[in-house]
Amino acid sequence: MQAFVVDPLTQEEIRRLAQVLPQYTEPSSIEGLYWIPLPEELLAPVQKEHKDCQPHYLAVELGEDFISFEFLVRNFQRVRCDCICPATNPQKLFVLELAKKIFASAGIPLKRG
C-alpha cells in the first residue's frame, strides 16, 4: 500500500499533530488512527456508483515518531468491495494538500534537514 510518511518526528511534534488532527480529520475508536472523508467530487466512478458504501475515507496513523497518510480509499460498510481501492491522483493530491495544512497548523515545517 502506498502512503505519505513523515518520520522521524519528535515527541513535541507528535503532541502538536495530535492537537490539530481532530480539526481536519475524524478520530477513530483506535488511538492514533484518524479518518479523512473524501469529498463527493473526488470520488472515482466506482466509488460514486457504490452509494451504499459511502462515505469513503483515507486513513491517517499517528505513531510514536511518525505520521502516515495512506493512499487506500476505504469505507465503513464493507470489508471487501470494488470501491475499496488505491487512491486516484486527484485523491492523493487532496491528501497531500491537507497534510500541508495540518503541518502548518501544528507549526511544523515539512522541509527537513
C-alpha positions as CSV (number, residue, x, y, z in Angstrom):
1,M,0.0,0.0,0.0
2,Q,1.3,3.5,-0.8
3,A,1.4,6.2,1.8
4,F,2.9,9.6,2.5
5,V,5.0,9.1,5.7
6,V,6.9,11.8,7.6
7,D,9.5,10.5,10.1
8,P,11.2,10.8,12.4
9,L,9.1,13.2,14.4
10,T,9.9,14.5,17.9
11,Q,7.6,13.9,20.8
12,E,6.7,17.6,20.7
13,E,5.8,17.4,17.0
14,I,3.7,14.3,17.7
15,R,1.9,16.2,20.5
16,R,1.2,19.2,18.3
17,L,-0.1,17.0,15.4
18,A,-2.4,15.2,17.9
19,Q,-3.8,18.5,18.9
20,V,-4.6,19.7,15.3
21,L,-5.6,16.4,13.6
22,P,-9.2,16.5,15.0
23,Q,-9.7,19.8,13.2
24,Y,-9.1,18.2,9.9
25,T,-10.0,14.6,10.4
26,E,-12.4,12.3,12.2
27,P,-10.8,10.4,15.1
28,S,-11.5,6.6,15.1
29,S,-12.1,4.4,18.2
30,I,-8.4,3.2,17.8
31,E,-5.9,5.5,19.4
32,G,-3.6,7.2,16.8
33,L,-5.9,6.4,13.9
34,Y,-7.9,9.2,12.1
35,W,-10.1,9.3,9.0
36,I,-10.1,11.8,6.2
37,P,-13.5,11.8,4.5
38,L,-13.3,12.2,0.7
39,P,-15.4,14.9,-0.9
40,E,-18.0,13.6,-3.3
41,E,-16.4,15.4,-6.3
42,L,-13.1,13.5,-5.8
43,L,-14.7,10.0,-5.7
44,A,-13.7,7.6,-8.5
45,P,-16.5,6.4,-10.8
46,V,-16.8,3.1,-8.9
47,Q,-17.0,4.9,-5.6
48,K,-19.7,7.2,-6.9
49,E,-21.7,4.2,-8.1
50,H,-21.5,2.5,-4.7
51,K,-23.8,4.8,-2.8
52,D,-24.5,2.1,-0.2
53,C,-20.7,2.1,0.7
54,Q,-20.4,5.8,1.1
55,P,-18.8,7.8,2.7
56,H,-15.3,6.9,1.6
57,Y,-12.3,7.6,3.7
58,L,-8.5,7.6,3.8
59,A,-6.6,6.7,6.9
60,V,-4.1,8.7,8.9
61,E,-1.9,7.0,11.5
62,L,-0.1,9.0,14.1
63,G,2.6,6.8,15.7
64,E,5.3,7.3,18.3
65,D,7.6,9.1,15.9
66,F,5.8,9.2,12.5
67,I,2.6,10.2,10.7
68,S,1.4,8.2,7.8
69,F,-1.3,9.3,5.3
70,E,-2.4,6.2,3.5
71,F,-3.4,6.2,-0.2
72,L,-6.0,3.5,0.1
73,V,-9.7,4.5,-0.1
74,R,-11.9,2.6,2.3
75,N,-15.5,2.6,3.5
76,F,-17.1,1.5,6.8
77,Q,-19.8,-0.6,5.2
78,R,-17.9,-3.5,3.7
79,V,-14.5,-5.1,4.3
80,R,-14.2,-6.2,0.6
81,C,-15.7,-4.2,-2.2
82,D,-14.5,-2.9,-5.6
83,C,-14.8,0.6,-4.3
84,I,-12.0,-0.1,-1.8
85,C,-9.0,0.7,-4.0
86,P,-5.8,2.7,-4.3
87,A,-6.3,6.5,-4.3
88,T,-6.5,8.2,-7.6
89,N,-4.1,11.0,-8.4
90,P,-6.6,13.7,-7.5
91,Q,-7.4,11.9,-4.2
92,K,-3.6,11.8,-3.5
93,L,-3.2,15.5,-4.2
94,F,-6.1,16.2,-1.9
95,V,-4.4,14.3,0.9
96,L,-1.0,15.9,0.3
97,E,-2.6,19.4,0.4
98,L,-4.4,18.5,3.6
99,A,-1.2,17.2,5.1
100,K,0.5,20.6,4.3
101,K,-2.4,22.4,6.1
102,I,-2.1,20.0,9.1
103,F,1.6,20.6,9.4
104,A,1.3,24.3,9.0
105,S,-1.4,24.4,11.7
106,A,0.8,22.5,14.0
107,G,3.7,24.8,13.3
108,I,5.9,22.0,11.9
109,P,7.8,22.7,8.6
110,L,7.6,19.8,6.2
111,K,11.1,20.7,4.8
112,R,13.6,18.9,6.9
113,G,17.4,18.7,7.2
